[in-house]
């Protein structure tokens, strides 16, 4: 059976899954969420989150760890889930995503371990030293189209850019005009282009949808994710999100990206860390 989604949103339509049997879901990886030819890792994470949200008894992803085994491509896919443990406040499950080679053999693309709970049931107590990123107003940041103040557009040839309302902090977008700062930083206002409000599922996309910090470090080319862990901390308030990503160490052809996502109420709603490969050319 096809699971209900917000059908007016392209994100929800493109992360829809159909339950074929208990723990088995059919999906179609949309070409609209690709970077060059590969399907974006955050979109894949949200797709897996959709299936796990149906398989597990709790509504919200809280910790999701994914290992990206081979590059996914647009087209049909199968997701298989397994319930590992269920408790009163949390449940844990695994999921694998497979596609099929020309000879019909299965190729595993992605493997996920996730813990789900109810974010609405968490206590309101917050004790933190974290602060929202300082980003210029939306209208003074750079988008994939020309900004209202006449600033140049960010170059890009990826389909996913058309589905995002993304505005980069000019201080972290030097790479877009051929003058990268050399710092491993990326900051942006973030939303979906069709106006869909953020929720815990879309936060799984958000943590891996900005241009890679490697661009601002003077590198170019694809930066494929090896492993990504996302922590969803709260259900976000309506309105645009602010995302800050930092890299402190690039060594041996690998780098880490640490992301924070803040909602319109200045609340930290998601965090992530990923290990990615870097193309060592500048």
Secondary structure, 3 states (H helix, E strand, C coil): CECCCCCCCHHHHHCCEEEEECCEEEEEECHHHEECCEECHHHHHHHHHHHHHHHCCCCEEEEEEEEECCCCCCEEEEEEEEEEEECCCCEEEEEEEEEECCCCCEEEEEEEEEEEECHHHCCCCCCCCCCCCCCCCHHHCECCCCCCCCCCCCCCCCHHHHHEEEEECHHHCHHHHCCCCCCCEEEEEEEECCCCCCCHHHHHHHCCCCCCHHHHCCCCCCCCEEEEEEEECCCCCCCCEEEEEECCCEECCEEEEEEEEECCCCCEEEEEEEEEECCCCC
